[in-house]
Amino acid sequence: MAIRVLLVDDQALFREGLSTILSLQADLEVVGEAANGQEALAAAAAHQPDVILMDLNMPVLDGVAATRRLKESGAAARVIVLTTFDNDETVFDGLRAGAVGYLLKDVSSAKLVEAIRAAARGESFLQPSIAAKVLAEFNRLEERAAAAPPTALIDPLSERELEILRQLSAGDSNKEIAAHLFITEGTVKNHVTNILGKLGVRDRTQAALRARELGLI
């Protein structure tokens, strides 16, 4: 079954270009388009996409607010930010809102397709320059965590969950974690779901940030 993709950008020409690129992939299907965040919410409800490519700077409702509302509504679609903005505040606003990927508009078509497929598999995907910012934030949080005693979780992570948390924080996919620990991908996915719940976060990127804050990794 093809991965259903929703395109959200206020530039019609850019959406048309994306649609053309994605139409070349047999496993991807563009099911709708939206020119702003408000339209994106309606389109997501109508078309039930698997992945949403979300611009940030749009009229009516911006991409960060739209992403946050999608997550709060319980929508299953996984959001990848696709924008021209790479300043720290914008990057972390997008990730905190619930995006599982962050790409700049100069990304290659091959990497874009790879990111969509990764998101559909339940994985995160960050462009290298964005990943560097996230790593820098990890280091900052690590220094802050070292200066203060960690806050205990209400429901502590098991040893296995801590192992998986360390690996997903290093950027490993479910498949890579499964191979390393000699367990199935399904088991890894179940553990990741439990980890996200215990940490009170929505996705793997936020889990890694939260783990650093708590001194777990």
N, C-alpha and C positions, 0 to 999 in steps of 0.2 A: 504494500500500500504506500502511495506517495506521501511525502511529508507536506503537510498543508501550511503554506506561508502567507502571512499578511504583511503588506508593505505600508509603512507609515512615514510619510515625508511631505512637506508642504510644497516641494518642487515637482510638478507633474512630469517634467522631462527626466528627472532623476529616477522617479518611480518607473517610467517606461523603460529606461535603460536597465534597471534592476530586473524588471519582469522579463525582458528579452534574454538577459544572461541566465536567469534561473530556468527559463523555459527550455534551455538546451540540456538540462539534467532530467533524465527519465524518472528519477525518484523524488523530484520536487514539483510542487504544483502551487502556483500563486492563486489563492482563492479570493483575494480582495485587496483593495487599496484604500487608504485614508489620507487626508491632507492635514489633519491635526489630531490632537489627543482625544478630543470629544468624539470625532468620527471613528477613531480607532476603537474606542470602547463599544460603540454600536456595531462596528464591523466584526469585532472579536466575538460578540454575542451572537451575531447572525451567522458567521462562517465557521466558528469553532476551529481556529487555526492551531497547529501544533507549535509553530514558531512565529514570532512577530519581530520584524526588523523595524526598530523604532528610532526615528530622529529625535533630537532633544529640543531644539529651538524652533517651536512652531506656534502659530497663533491659536487663540481660543483656549487651548489647554496644552501645556508643554509635555514633552516626553517623560520627564521624571514623574510628574503628577499622574499622567496616564498609566505609567508602569505601576506606580503605587496603588492606584485604584483597581487595576487588574488583579494584583495580588490580594488586595483586601477583599475582592469579590469572590475569590476562590477559583478564578479562571485557571485552567490547566495549561494554557499557552505559556511558552517560555520566551522571554523577551531578550533580544540581542540589541544593544544600543549600536546604532550606525550613524556617526556624526562627524563633524569637523572639529569639535571641541575636545581638547585633551588636557585642560588645566585640572589640577588635583581636585578642586572643589566639585567640578562638574562630574569627573570620573566617579568619585565616591558617592555623590548624590545619586547617580544612576545605579550603582551597585547596591547601595543601601535601600533603594526603592524596590529592588527585587530582580534587576536584570542579571542574567546568567552569563552574559557575554558583553564585551565592549570592543567595538572596532571603529577605526577611523575610515573616512570615505576614500582614502588613498589605498585601501586594502586591495589585494589582487582578487580577481573573481574566484580563483581556486581556493584561497583562504576563506573567502566569504562562504562558499559552498561547504567547505570543511566545517566552519563554525556552525552553520545551520544543522548539519548532520549531527555534530557533537551535541548541540542543544537538544535535538530531538531524542537523543539517547540518554538525556538526563545529565549531561556533563556541562562544565563551564568552558568558555573559550575567550581568552584575552589576547589582544594584539601585543607583541613583545614590548613595545614602548609603554603600553598600559600595564602590563604585568610588572614592569620595572617599578612603576609607581605604587602598585599594590605591595610589592616586596619592600619598598622603602617604608610604607605604612606599617607593615608587619614589624620591621625593625624598630620603628618608633614605639609601637605598642609593646614590644618586647622589653624595651628599656623602661617604659612606664610600669609594666607589670613587675619588673625586677625591683623597682623602687617601692612597691607596695605589696602587701600580702594578698594573694589571690582570693577571690570570693568563691566559696564553695557552691557547687551546684546542688539544687534540691534533690535531683535524681542523678547521682554520680555516674560517669561513664565506666563501662566495664573495661577490662584490660584489652579485649579484642576491639572494642569501639575506639579506645585510645590508639591502638595500632593503626586502625583504618583512618582515624582522624589525622594522624601524622602523615600518612601517605597521600590523602586527598589534599592536605595543606601544601604538600610538595608538588601538587599538580598532576598526580597520577590518576588515570581513568579507572573506572570500575573494573575493566578487563585487566589492567596492569596490577591493580590491588589483588584481584582474585588469583592471578598467576603467582604473585609473590607469597600469598598466604595459603595457597593450595585449597581454596574454597571456590564455590561457584559465583558467577556474577550476580545471580539472584540473591544469594546470601549477602554479598557486599551491598547490594542495593537496599536490602532490608535494614542492614546495620546503619547505612548512611541516613535512611529515613529516621531511625531511632536517634541518631546523633543530632540531626537537625532539630528534632523535637526537644531533646534534652537541653540543647544550647539556646533554644528559643529563636532560631533563625530560619530563613527561607531557602537558602541555597548553599552550595559548597564554598563559594567565596566568602560569604558572611560567616560561615562556620569557622573558616581558617582565621578570620579576623577576631572572632569571639574567643577562639581557643587561645590566641596570642594574648588577648586581654586578661584571660583567666590564668595564664601561665601553664596551660596544659601541654603546650608544645614548645 
